[in-house]
Amino acid sequence: MRLAIEAVQKGEAQGCVSAGNTAALMGLSKIFIAAP
């Protein structure tokens, strides 16, 4: 999940789909993408 989110953050991907834990995906997204 972290690698997919980092790819979105870097602009290498437009989005991320996960079949895993939704809370974990949201938490990682807030840490990596929403961080200033």
Wavefront OBJ file of the C-alpha trace (Angstrom):
o trace
v 0.000 0.000 0.000
v 2.760 2.421 0.901
v 4.465 2.063 -2.468
v 1.214 2.715 -4.324
v 0.525 5.841 -2.272
v 4.066 7.100 -2.784
v 3.635 6.623 -6.552
v 0.547 8.854 -6.422
v 2.414 11.428 -4.350
v 5.305 11.509 -6.840
v 2.934 11.820 -9.801
v 3.901 8.409 -11.171
v 0.289 7.202 -10.769
v -3.077 8.938 -10.920
v -4.759 6.814 -8.281
v -4.558 3.816 -6.023
v -6.906 0.869 -5.518
v -6.584 -1.487 -2.568
v -8.393 -4.649 -1.545
v -6.804 -4.373 1.887
v -7.708 -2.583 5.090
v -9.512 0.698 4.334
v -8.428 2.336 7.593
v -4.789 1.535 6.869
v -5.061 2.991 3.363
v -6.662 6.185 4.670
v -4.068 6.509 7.425
v -1.151 6.093 5.048
v -2.743 8.518 2.587
v -3.041 11.180 5.274
v 0.580 10.662 6.282
v 2.129 10.619 2.797
v -0.160 12.739 0.618
v -1.710 15.287 2.986
v 1.565 16.033 4.772
v 2.893 19.539 4.034
l 1 2 3 4 5 6 7 8 9 10 11 12 13 14 15 16 17 18 19 20 21 22 23 24 25 26 27 28 29 30 31 32 33 34 35 36
